[in-house]
Amino acid sequence: MPKDRAPTRIQKKNRAAILEAALNVFSAHGFRGATVDQIAAEAGLSKPNLLYYFPSKEAIHTALLSGLLETWLAPLHDLDAGGDPMEEILSYIRRKLQMSRELPRESRLFANELVQGAPRIHDALSKDLKALVDEKTTILTGWMDQGKIARLHPYHLIFSIWALTQHYADFDVQVRAILGDEDPFKGAEPFVDTLYRKLLAP
């Protein structure tokens, strides 16, 4: 889309429709399995119209991932060194679980990108994400040194939170096949809360 003037209301609406459609297509089929034709059909636009806004499938995918990474990292950014350690960590876990409930397509899009080797966001992972995790593991280690939470490997603590909370989005079909009509999040939150309270207790 030309960048020499501010987008019109219709242009904003079409761009949003394309990204929403692409989120559905990419989260269902992955980057390799998705096509521009599928995205255009899902968005209710012609292929030439879509290509006016985004020149390629790659450009659409990159735009989605850029916005997603910012959203995905917000709860970790909010982990406050001045707060109560147990409540700060549990709040982070609850927010990650809430994201799995409310943003399952986004979670699967991110997971698909990682499974493929993160070709479009590897730099962001190795720089921005690493810097943020290093910062927060320093906070966790400080709380451990003060005896406020149990001594655990701080990086693997964060990895375990990611794995456990995002499982409910990334493996939704498997979870629901086992639980049937039961809402998986109804039992997940108290279970995860109890698990980490016991794990983190000094």
N, C-alpha and C positions, 0 to 999 in steps of 0.2 A: 504494500500500500504506500503511495507517495507520502513523504514525511515533511513536505514544504509548507503544509498548512494543517490546522487543527482538524481532527476527524469530525465528521458530522454525526448527528444522532443515529442515523441509519448505519453509518460505517461502524460506529461503536457497537450497535446492536448485532450487526453481521459478524464482527470480529468475536464478540462474546459467544454467539451461536456456534461459530466454527470451533472455538476452544472447548465449549461444552460437548459438542459432538465428537471432537477428537478424543476427549477424555473417555467417553463411552467406548469408542472404537479401540483406542490404544490399550485401555485397561482390560478389554475383552480379548484382543488378538495379539497384543505386544507390538513393538515397533515394526518388526519384520512382517508380521501377518496383516498389518493394517495397510490400507491403500487410500490415496487421495480421493478416489471415486467413492469409497465407503464413507469417508468423512463428509464429503460434499452432500451425499444422499441423506446422511443423518442430520446434517445442518439445514437441509431443505434448500440448498443452493446449487447452482450449476458449477461444474468443475472450473471453467474459466473465471467465474465470479469468485470462487474460493482462492484461486491463484492470484487474484488481484490483491488479496490481503496477505497471503503467505506464499512465497515462491516455490515452496516444496514441502513435502511431508516432514523432512528434517526440521525445517523452520517452525512448523507447528509444534512438533514434539519438544523442541528446545524451549519455545515460549511457555509451554505447559510446565516443563521441569523447572524452569527458572522461578516461576511463581510458586510452585509446589515446595521447592527447597526452602524458601523463605518461610512459608507456613509451617513446614515440618520442624524447623529449628526453633520456632518462637517459644515453645514451652521450655526448652533447654536454656535458652537465653534468660528466661525468667527465674531460673534457679538462683536464689538469693543467699549470698554468704552470710548476711545478717539475720536471716530467719531461723526458726527452729529447725534443726537438721532433719528430724524425722518427718515433720510436716512438709518441709520443702520437697523432700524426695517423694513422699506419698502424693503430694499435689501434682508433681511432675508425672508420676505414673498414672494418676487418674486422668490427667489431660491427654496423655498418649492413648489411653484406652478410649476416651471420648472421641478422639480423632479417628480411631479405627471404626467406631460406630457410625460417625457422621461423614467420614471421608474415605470409604472403602475403595472407591475407584482410584483415588489419588494414591492410596497406599499401594495398590496393585501396580499402578503405573510406575511408581518409584521402585518397587521390587523387581519388575520386569527389566528396568534399566540396569539395575545392579547385577541381575543374573546374566545379562549380556556383556558385563564387564565395564559398565558405566562409561561408554564411549563419549557421551554428550555432557556428562557432569563430573568426569574424573578429576579435573582441575579443582572444581569447587569442593569435592570431597577431600582431596589431599591438602587443600589450603584452608578454605573457610571452615569446613566441618572439623578438620583436625585441630585448628586453632581454638575453636569453641570447646571441643571435648577436652583438650589439654587444660583450658581455663577452668572448666567445671570439675575435672578430676583433681585439680589442685585444691579446690574448695572441699571436695569430699575427703581428700587426704587430711586436710586441716581439721575437719570434724573428727576424723578417726584419731588423730594425734591428741586431740582434746578429750578423748574418751566419750564423745557424744553419740557415736554410732560404732558398730562393730568394725573390726579391722578386716576389710575385704579388698580384693584387687579392684581399684576404682574403675578401670576401663571395662573390665568384665562385668562389673555391676551395671554399668550403662548398657553394655551389649545385651545383658540378660533382660533389662527393661524393654529395650527395643524388640527383642525376639518374642517376649511373652505378650506384650500389648499388641504388636502388629500382626501376630498370628491370627487374631480374630477377624482381621480384614483380608489378609493374604490367603488364608486357608478357610475362608468363609464356607465354601461348599462342603468341605470335610467336617467342619464343626457342626454345621446344621444337619448334615446327614446322620451324625451321631446323636445329636440332641433333639432332633425332630422339631416339634413346634415350640419348644422352649426357647425363650430369648436368651442367647448365649451371654449377653452382657449383664443380665440380671444376676447370674451367679459369678461372673468373672470379677466384678469389682470387689465384693467382699472377700473372695478367695485371694486375689492379688494383694489386697490391703493386709490381710492376715499373714500371708507369706512373707511380705517384705518387712512388716513390723517385727516378726520373729527373727528374720535374717539380719536385720539392722540393729536389733536391741544390743546395747553394749554389755 
